[in-house]
């Protein structure tokens, strides 16, 4: 279901359209759970360390074949930072629902969640929406104007980074759109962070499908990410290898223990 904001909010913020079933604790995900206590500890520790770091890595890609616990990890991270009041928003893609398998309202959905979680950001977002053309703008523009710039404008208010989660990118029906989004996250974040601090982290999860592996080797992404490091995730954590052996080259490892990658933005 797609919803629009009700009365009681600023008129410009009211104009956002969001997917109300996409966030991690929506009623549509009633049966979804995070990691069981004591499981995936090493992976969670690595993600927490990345979020807390200040080395310019804006994006983290957690990838693995079906059933390896990617969504459970994403849910756990969302829940943890939701309790810490530093979750910006989450969008859990799903093939089962039309609004959750497309990207049309992806960034409006995150902006809506972000504004409701952080009143100061709501004011910034509402101010940007004085230009109502943003609602019909492309995804790159909406990312910059509704998410990146509001956070950068208030960077001094956020001693800890805002965390945004996109789960199951492979379940989006438009592969080209997903490739574009990964590029936008890296390139636009880099452009903003060159001018102002950007306390923001994007956690992305997906199966290792070819178009997603491709985008992390795409020259545009490589040009703006600086360095990619593969980190090991052991089988005894319940995380299986991400590379089925059919892909080789920069950014891929023949090591069967490789489980997720981090994209570094200078």
BELTAFEN-V377536 format. One record per run of one state. SS is the DSSP state (2 for helix, 1 for strand, 0 for the rest). FROM is the first residue (numbers start at 1). TO is the last residue. Records with the same first field share a line. If there is no record, write none. Layout:
SS=FROM-TO + FROM-TO
This chain:
0=1-1 + 5-12 + 16-16 + 20-26 + 30-40 + 53-58 + 64-69 + 84-86 + 93-97 + 101-105 + 118-118 + 129-131 + 137-138 + 154-154 + 158-161 + 168-168 + 172-174 + 194-199 + 207-209 + 216-218 + 226-226 + 233-234 + 238-257 + 265-266
1=2-4 + 17-19 + 59-63 + 87-92 + 162-167 + 200-206 + 227-232 + 258-264
2=13-15 + 27-29 + 41-52 + 70-83 + 98-100 + 106-117 + 119-128 + 132-136 + 139-153 + 155-157 + 169-171 + 175-193 + 210-215 + 219-225 + 235-237
